[in-house]
Amino acid sequence: MKKKMQSAVLVGRYYASFLNLYLVQAYLNRWRNRQQETRFHLEAAMQWLCRAQDASGDGGVARSYSLVYNPYFKRKGWIPSYPETTGYIIPTMFDYAGLAGRQELFDRAVRMAEWECKVQMETGAVQGGTIDQKPTPAIFNTGQVIFGWVRAYEETGREKFLESAVKAGRYLVEHQCADGAWRKNLSRFASDRMSFYTYNTRTAWALLVLAEAARRPAFKDAATRNIEFALTQQTENGWFRSNCLLDPSQPLLHTIAYCIRGILEAGVLLGNPRYIAAAAKAADAVLERQCKDGSLAGCFNSEWEPAVGWSCLTGDAQIAGIWGRLYQETGTQRYLDGMKQANGYLMRVQMIDTGNPSLYGGIGGSDPIHGPYGRFEILNWAVKFFSDSLMLQLSIEKQRPRQVNRDR
């Protein structure tokens, strides 16, 4: 009886929270607003990330802001700091600090890196889940924080950041299988339907960045083995097997983008055109499915057919960044066009027309906001990738006009 009463209370809290005025506005209007200058939307997004760090109170970045009572986290509002995503938000904060010329943002990035050192597990791993959950090692999360530590080392010259990154890199190498895959300590927060996750190519990319910073060839070798393994999972049409958090038959655009970006950046760092071509093959397939408003389906099946009727905004932002990087590498105009369309869509669904500072500048998990990915939440990684894509677009537009290949 007690458990039933507790369950009823949780359900009651969930539905009562729908009375929130801002949620009603979000649900009915889907946060459509007039697109403004790119820098305006970027500044709003970065303001949200700063508030998310302030809300955590520990130096990390709050995982998300839940517009309704979240039964899993048993709260509404700010969710505790998330080591994984705080790790890769660090480079974003450094990038914007440089663009805006603001020391306060630089200091925020350093505080994030210091917090990551403090919460790193003794083994060198980074825990899965939020900081208030029982620490369990997660391969992918460990790779993502390496990005932050390496960048913090490069920006500050402080050896402690490189030491933490190397310790994490050693953990990854020690737990890698001979064929290049990671099969142990993947994450207790993802599905066990897959014995490996192909999207760990983004972890391989982190190892390549670390190999260069620490001058450790072993990290480069491990990264290359993983990319080679991932390519054995790519089908003829560019799709990847075992490439999702939950359902490998119709992976999230979010994890599809993780996988593509890891292979693409590995190809650039290693000077390997085969890797770049493999990434482009998948990115091209997604580009062909872009909707007129710039959005994309949240999941795709093995034939690259949209598998759901909602959009994963994190994935939209990630894919926009991939198209931007491919434009930089190839000069192909359609990549830049696709990027601008996606960014325009994201700017229109960004939470701007609100008086609630906890929402202002945010990007929802799904569009519509009641979609299943990050349902009724602003996710810090959605805002991070959106900010990255806007900064990349600004960087491209700032460069001198170049001869582009319009036929490819």
C-alpha positions as CSV (number, residue, x, y, z in Angstrom):
1,M,0.0,0.0,0.0
2,K,2.8,2.4,0.9
3,K,4.5,1.8,-2.5
4,K,1.2,2.4,-4.3
5,M,0.8,5.7,-2.4
6,Q,4.3,6.8,-3.2
7,S,3.8,5.9,-6.9
8,A,0.5,7.9,-6.9
9,V,2.3,10.9,-5.4
10,L,5.0,10.8,-8.1
11,V,2.4,10.6,-10.9
12,G,0.5,13.5,-9.2
13,R,3.6,15.6,-9.1
14,Y,4.3,14.8,-12.8
15,Y,0.9,15.9,-14.0
16,A,0.5,18.8,-11.6
17,S,3.7,20.3,-13.1
18,F,1.9,20.7,-16.4
19,L,0.2,23.7,-14.9
20,N,3.5,25.5,-15.3
21,L,2.8,28.5,-17.5
22,Y,6.0,28.2,-19.5
23,L,5.4,24.5,-20.2
24,V,1.9,25.4,-21.6
25,Q,3.6,28.0,-23.8
26,A,6.2,25.5,-25.0
27,Y,3.7,22.8,-25.7
28,L,1.3,24.9,-27.7
29,N,3.7,27.2,-29.5
30,R,6.6,24.7,-29.8
31,W,8.9,27.6,-29.0
32,R,8.9,28.9,-32.6
33,N,10.3,32.4,-32.7
34,R,11.6,34.8,-35.3
35,Q,15.2,33.9,-36.3
36,Q,17.6,36.7,-35.4
37,E,21.3,37.3,-35.9
38,T,23.5,34.2,-35.4
39,R,25.5,35.9,-32.6
40,F,22.3,36.7,-30.7
41,H,21.3,33.1,-30.6
42,L,24.8,32.0,-29.7
43,E,25.0,34.4,-26.8
44,A,21.6,33.3,-25.5
45,A,22.8,29.6,-25.7
46,M,26.0,30.4,-23.8
47,Q,24.1,32.3,-21.2
48,W,22.1,29.2,-20.6
49,L,25.2,27.0,-20.2
50,C,26.6,29.5,-17.7
51,R,23.3,29.4,-15.7
52,A,23.5,25.6,-15.8
53,Q,27.0,25.7,-14.3
54,D,25.8,28.1,-11.6
55,A,22.8,26.0,-10.8
56,S,25.0,23.0,-10.1
57,G,27.0,24.7,-7.4
58,D,30.0,22.4,-7.8
59,G,31.8,23.6,-10.9
60,G,30.2,21.1,-13.2
61,V,27.3,21.8,-15.5
62,A,23.8,20.7,-14.6
63,R,22.7,17.8,-16.8
64,S,19.4,19.5,-17.8
65,Y,16.5,21.6,-16.8
66,S,13.2,19.6,-16.5
67,L,10.1,21.6,-17.2
68,V,8.0,19.0,-15.4
69,Y,8.5,16.7,-12.5
70,N,10.9,14.0,-13.7
71,P,10.0,10.6,-12.2
72,Y,13.5,9.2,-12.9
73,F,15.4,12.0,-11.2
74,K,12.6,12.6,-8.8
75,R,12.6,16.4,-9.2
76,K,11.6,19.3,-11.4
77,G,14.0,22.0,-12.5
78,W,17.8,21.7,-12.5
79,I,19.2,18.1,-12.6
80,P,22.7,17.6,-11.0
81,S,26.0,17.9,-12.8
82,Y,26.9,15.4,-15.5
83,P,30.6,14.5,-15.8
84,E,30.4,13.2,-19.4
85,T,28.9,16.3,-21.0
86,T,30.6,18.8,-18.7
87,G,33.8,17.3,-20.2
88,Y,33.0,18.2,-23.8
89,I,31.4,21.5,-22.8
90,I,34.8,22.7,-21.7
91,P,36.2,23.2,-25.2
92,T,32.9,25.0,-26.2
93,M,33.3,27.4,-23.2
94,F,37.0,28.1,-24.2
95,D,36.0,28.7,-27.8
96,Y,33.3,31.2,-26.8
97,A,35.6,32.9,-24.3
98,G,38.0,33.5,-27.2
99,L,35.3,34.7,-29.5
100,A,33.7,37.0,-27.0
101,G,37.0,38.1,-25.4
102,R,35.6,37.4,-21.9
103,Q,38.0,36.2,-19.1
104,E,35.0,35.1,-17.0
105,L,34.1,32.4,-19.5
106,F,37.7,31.2,-19.6
107,D,37.6,30.9,-15.8
108,R,34.4,28.9,-16.0
109,A,36.0,26.4,-18.4
110,V,38.9,26.0,-16.0
111,R,36.5,25.4,-13.1
112,M,34.8,22.7,-15.1
113,A,38.2,21.0,-15.8
114,E,39.2,21.2,-12.1
115,W,35.9,19.6,-11.1
116,E,36.4,16.8,-13.6
117,C,39.8,16.1,-11.9
118,K,38.1,16.0,-8.5
119,V,35.5,13.5,-9.5
120,Q,37.6,11.2,-11.7
121,M,37.5,7.6,-10.5
122,E,40.7,6.1,-9.1
123,T,41.0,3.8,-12.1
124,G,41.1,6.8,-14.4
125,A,37.6,6.2,-15.7
126,V,34.8,8.7,-15.7
127,Q,31.5,7.6,-14.2
128,G,28.2,7.2,-16.1
129,G,25.2,9.2,-15.1
130,T,24.9,12.3,-13.0
131,I,27.3,13.1,-10.1
132,D,24.7,12.1,-7.4
133,Q,24.4,8.6,-8.8
134,K,26.5,5.6,-7.7
135,P,29.9,5.9,-9.6
136,T,30.3,3.2,-12.2
137,P,32.9,3.4,-15.1
138,A,31.7,4.3,-18.6
139,I,34.0,4.0,-21.6
140,F,32.3,6.7,-23.7
141,N,32.0,9.2,-20.9
142,T,35.7,8.7,-20.2
143,G,36.6,9.6,-23.8
144,Q,34.4,12.7,-23.7
145,V,36.1,14.2,-20.7
146,I,39.5,13.7,-22.3
147,F,38.5,16.4,-24.8
148,G,38.0,18.9,-21.9
149,W,41.2,18.0,-20.0
150,V,43.4,18.2,-23.1
151,R,41.9,21.6,-24.0
152,A,42.3,22.9,-20.5
153,Y,46.0,21.8,-20.5
154,E,46.5,23.5,-23.9
155,E,44.9,26.7,-22.6
156,T,46.5,26.9,-19.2
157,G,49.7,24.7,-19.4
158,R,48.7,23.1,-16.1
159,E,50.1,19.5,-16.0
160,K,47.3,18.2,-13.7
161,F,44.9,18.4,-16.6
162,L,47.1,16.4,-18.9
163,E,47.8,13.9,-16.2
164,S,44.1,13.2,-15.7
165,A,43.7,12.9,-19.4
166,V,46.6,10.4,-19.7
167,K,45.2,8.4,-16.8
168,A,41.9,8.2,-18.6
169,G,43.6,7.3,-21.8
170,R,45.4,4.4,-20.2
171,Y,42.1,3.1,-18.8
172,L,40.6,3.1,-22.3
173,V,43.6,1.3,-23.8
174,E,43.6,-1.3,-21.0
175,H,39.9,-2.1,-21.5
176,Q,40.0,-2.2,-25.3
177,C,39.5,-5.6,-27.1
178,A,42.1,-6.8,-29.5
179,D,39.8,-6.1,-32.5
180,G,39.5,-2.4,-31.5
181,A,36.1,-2.5,-30.0
182,W,35.2,-1.7,-26.4
183,R,32.9,-4.3,-24.8
184,K,33.5,-3.9,-21.1
185,N,32.3,-1.1,-18.8
186,L,30.3,0.5,-21.6
187,S,27.5,2.1,-19.4
188,R,24.9,0.9,-17.1
189,F,22.6,3.6,-18.4
190,A,22.4,2.3,-22.0
191,S,21.0,-0.8,-23.5
192,D,22.6,-4.2,-23.1
193,R,21.1,-5.3,-26.4
194,M,24.5,-4.4,-28.0
195,S,27.9,-5.9,-27.0
196,F,29.6,-2.8,-28.3
197,Y,28.6,0.7,-29.4
198,T,29.9,1.8,-32.8
199,Y,29.6,5.4,-31.8
200,N,32.6,5.0,-29.6
201,T,34.5,6.3,-32.6
202,R,34.1,9.6,-30.7
203,T,36.1,8.1,-28.0
204,A,38.7,7.1,-30.5
205,W,38.8,10.7,-31.7
206,A,39.5,11.8,-28.1
207,L,42.4,9.3,-27.9
208,L,43.9,10.8,-31.1
209,V,43.7,14.3,-29.6
210,L,45.4,13.0,-26.5
211,A,48.1,11.2,-28.4
212,E,49.1,14.4,-30.0
213,A,49.1,16.4,-26.8
214,A,50.9,13.8,-24.7
215,R,53.0,12.4,-27.5
216,R,51.9,8.8,-26.7
217,P,51.8,6.6,-29.9
218,A,49.9,3.9,-28.0
219,F,46.8,6.2,-27.9
220,K,47.0,6.7,-31.6
221,D,47.3,3.0,-32.2
222,A,44.2,2.3,-30.0
223,A,42.2,5.0,-31.8
224,T,43.0,3.6,-35.2
225,R,42.1,0.1,-34.3
226,N,38.7,1.3,-33.1
227,I,38.0,3.3,-36.3
228,E,39.0,0.3,-38.4
229,F,36.6,-1.9,-36.3
230,A,33.8,0.7,-36.7
231,L,34.1,0.6,-40.5
232,T,33.4,-3.1,-40.5
233,Q,30.0,-2.1,-39.1
234,Q,29.2,0.3,-41.9
235,T,26.8,-1.1,-44.5
236,E,26.9,-0.4,-48.2
237,N,24.6,2.6,-48.0
238,G,26.6,4.2,-45.2
239,W,24.5,3.2,-42.2
240,F,26.1,1.8,-39.0
241,R,25.1,-1.3,-37.0
242,S,25.1,-1.4,-33.2
243,N,25.0,2.4,-33.1
244,C,22.3,3.5,-30.6
245,L,21.6,4.0,-26.9
246,L,18.5,1.8,-27.0
247,D,17.4,0.3,-30.3
248,P,20.1,-0.6,-32.9
249,S,17.5,-1.2,-35.6
250,Q,16.6,2.5,-35.7
251,P,19.5,4.5,-34.1
252,L,19.1,8.0,-32.8
253,L,20.4,10.8,-35.0
254,H,22.4,11.8,-31.9
255,T,24.5,8.6,-31.9
256,I,24.6,8.5,-35.7
257,A,26.3,11.9,-35.5
258,Y,28.6,10.8,-32.7
259,C,29.8,7.9,-35.0
260,I,30.2,10.0,-38.1
261,R,32.1,12.8,-36.3
262,G,34.5,10.5,-34.7
263,I,35.4,8.9,-38.1
264,L,35.6,12.2,-39.9
265,E,37.9,13.9,-37.3
266,A,40.1,10.7,-37.2
267,G,40.4,11.0,-41.0
268,V,41.4,14.6,-40.7
269,L,44.0,14.1,-37.9
270,L,45.5,11.0,-39.5
271,G,45.3,12.3,-43.1
272,N,43.3,9.3,-44.1
273,P,40.9,10.0,-47.0
274,R,39.2,6.6,-46.6
275,Y,37.9,7.6,-43.2
276,I,36.7,11.0,-44.5
277,A,34.9,9.3,-47.4
278,A,33.2,6.8,-45.0
279,A,32.0,9.7,-42.8
280,A,30.8,11.6,-45.9
281,K,28.9,8.6,-47.1
282,A,26.8,8.6,-44.0
283,A,26.5,12.4,-43.8
284,D,25.4,12.5,-47.4
285,A,22.6,10.0,-46.7
286,V,21.3,12.2,-43.8
287,L,21.6,15.4,-46.0
288,E,19.3,13.8,-48.5
289,R,16.7,13.4,-45.8
290,Q,16.7,16.9,-44.5
291,C,13.3,18.5,-44.4
292,K,12.5,21.8,-46.0
293,D,12.4,23.6,-42.6
294,G,16.0,22.3,-41.9
295,S,14.9,19.6,-39.5
296,L,15.7,15.9,-39.5
297,A,13.9,12.8,-38.1
298,G,15.1,11.7,-34.7
299,C,15.8,8.1,-35.8
300,F,16.7,6.4,-39.0
301,N,16.4,2.7,-40.0
302,S,18.9,0.7,-42.0
303,E,17.5,2.1,-45.3
304,W,17.9,5.6,-44.0
305,E,14.2,6.0,-43.8
306,P,12.8,8.2,-41.0
307,A,11.7,6.0,-38.2
308,V,9.9,8.5,-36.0
309,G,7.8,11.7,-36.5
310,W,9.8,13.9,-34.1
311,S,13.2,15.6,-34.3
312,C,16.2,15.0,-31.9
313,L,17.5,18.5,-31.6
314,T,20.9,17.4,-30.3
315,G,21.4,15.3,-33.4
316,D,20.3,18.1,-35.6
317,A,23.0,20.4,-34.1
318,Q,25.6,17.7,-34.3
319,I,24.8,16.9,-38.0
320,A,24.9,20.6,-38.8
321,G,28.5,20.7,-37.3
322,I,29.5,17.7,-39.4
323,W,28.2,19.3,-42.6
324,G,30.2,22.4,-41.7
325,R,33.4,20.4,-41.1
326,L,32.9,18.6,-44.5
327,Y,32.5,21.9,-46.2
328,Q,35.8,23.0,-44.7
329,E,37.5,19.8,-45.8
330,T,35.9,19.6,-49.3
331,G,34.6,23.0,-50.3
332,T,31.3,21.4,-51.3
333,Q,28.6,24.0,-51.2
334,R,25.7,21.7,-50.4
335,Y,27.2,20.9,-47.0
336,L,27.3,24.6,-46.1
337,D,23.7,25.0,-47.3
338,G,22.6,22.0,-45.2
339,M,24.4,23.4,-42.2
340,K,22.8,26.8,-42.5
341,Q,19.3,25.3,-42.9
342,A,19.7,23.2,-39.8
343,N,21.1,26.0,-37.8
344,G,18.2,28.2,-38.9
345,Y,15.7,25.6,-37.8
346,L,17.4,25.3,-34.4
347,M,17.5,29.1,-33.9
348,R,13.7,29.2,-34.5
349,V,13.0,26.5,-31.9
350,Q,15.5,27.9,-29.3
351,M,13.7,29.1,-26.2
352,I,13.9,32.9,-26.6
353,D,10.5,34.3,-26.0
354,T,10.3,33.6,-22.3
355,G,10.8,35.5,-19.1
356,N,12.0,32.5,-17.2
357,P,15.9,32.7,-17.0
358,S,16.1,28.9,-16.5
359,L,14.7,28.4,-19.9
360,Y,16.1,31.4,-21.9
361,G,18.6,30.3,-24.6
362,G,17.8,26.6,-24.1
363,I,17.4,23.9,-26.7
364,G,14.9,21.1,-25.9
365,G,15.6,17.4,-26.2
366,S,13.0,16.9,-28.9
367,D,10.8,18.9,-31.2
368,P,7.9,18.8,-30.3
369,I,9.1,19.2,-26.8
370,H,7.0,16.2,-25.6
371,G,9.0,13.9,-28.0
372,P,10.7,10.9,-26.2
373,Y,14.3,12.1,-26.3
374,G,14.8,14.4,-23.3
375,R,11.1,14.8,-23.0
376,F,10.2,18.2,-21.5
377,E,13.9,18.9,-20.9
378,I,16.5,21.3,-21.9
379,L,19.7,19.2,-22.3
380,N,23.1,20.7,-21.7
381,W,24.6,18.7,-24.6
382,A,21.9,20.0,-27.0
383,V,22.8,23.5,-26.1
384,K,26.6,22.7,-26.4
385,F,26.3,21.2,-29.9
386,F,24.0,24.1,-31.0
387,S,26.6,26.6,-29.8
388,D,29.4,24.7,-31.5
389,S,27.5,24.7,-34.8
390,L,26.8,28.4,-34.6
391,M,30.4,29.2,-33.9
392,L,31.5,27.0,-36.8
393,Q,29.2,28.8,-39.1
394,L,30.5,32.2,-38.0
395,S,34.0,31.0,-38.5
396,I,33.2,29.8,-42.0
397,E,31.5,33.0,-42.9
398,K,34.4,35.1,-41.6
399,Q,36.8,33.3,-43.9
400,R,37.6,34.8,-47.3
401,P,35.3,33.5,-50.2
402,R,36.7,30.4,-51.7
403,Q,36.1,28.5,-54.9
404,V,33.5,25.9,-54.0
405,N,32.6,22.6,-55.7
406,R,28.9,22.9,-56.5
407,D,28.7,19.6,-58.3
408,R,29.6,17.2,-55.5
